[in-house]
Amino acid sequence: MQKLFDKNYVIDTDIKRNIASLIKSEDLFDDLYAKHDHTAKNIAIAIESRIKKAPTDFISRGFLYTTSIEYPFKTENYHSTRYGDGSYPCWYGSLAEITTIYETAYHNLIDIIGIEGIQTIIIRERALYNVHCKGILIDLAKQKNKYKDLTADDYIFTQSIGKRIYQEGHPGLLAPSARDKTGTNVVIFNKKILSNPRQYCNLRYFIDPIKQSVRVEKQPGKELLTILNLVDHKKIANSNLVF
């Protein structure tokens, strides 16, 4: 197994981060004024307008950083994921947009299938971010043929890898995607190597629990792709984990 850790990957490029989001803008101050209090509403709108016109680094950058980078490192209850056992933070991204779509479409479909009684299409909105990553990562991406457990739905093997890399102080790793056969995921344990987040696009997932498919739109009414045969029913019991 030691040979699994022999290769490093020097990364200095943008990677894609795909997270849940609301595409439609909401009134940030709607809980601060009564429904028919037009004066208070106008004041709130003026304040919001000033905030939106503030220097990018003052408001927007901070918001983007918190949204696309910081959350997995700040939450007190870390999630159990493919490379994390819940005792330390794991941040996930991908080298390519399509890989993030396959990964998140799979887990969104599993979530919906797991809710009894849902037989209609469920729409979920997501945001895709560019985040710059600069560092030296452990490269597992080209090892998937030799180590089949890297893409298995039993996470015991991969969690042991993640824990070792995290405890030894490495900032992260490259890993083969379990959902996109040619895709590569980026797993980060140290947020210091992540910077300059920018929103890339919005996505809308139409999740069909009957056909067990996910149709993805980047522009309203314009299909980007439809993903079929995402679920292996023999493995559903173990697939409630992330990535």
TARADA-V964616 format. One record per run of one state. SS is the DSSP state (H for helix, E for strand, L for the rest). FROM is the first residue (numbers start at 1). LEN is the number of residues. If there is no record, write none. Layout:
ss=(SS,SS)
from=(FROM,FROM)
len=(LEN,LEN)
//
This chain:
ss=(L,H,L,E,L,H,L,H,L,E,L,E,L,E,L,H,L,E,L,H,L,H,L,H,L,E,L,E,L,H,E,L,E,L,E,L,H,L,E,L)
from=(1,2,6,8,21,38,53,60,75,80,82,85,86,91,95,97,114,122,140,141,144,148,152,156,168,172,177,184,189,191,194,209,213,220,222,228,233,239,242,243)
len=(1,4,2,13,17,15,7,15,5,2,3,1,5,4,2,17,8,18,1,3,4,4,4,12,4,5,7,5,2,3,15,4,7,2,6,5,6,3,1,1)
//
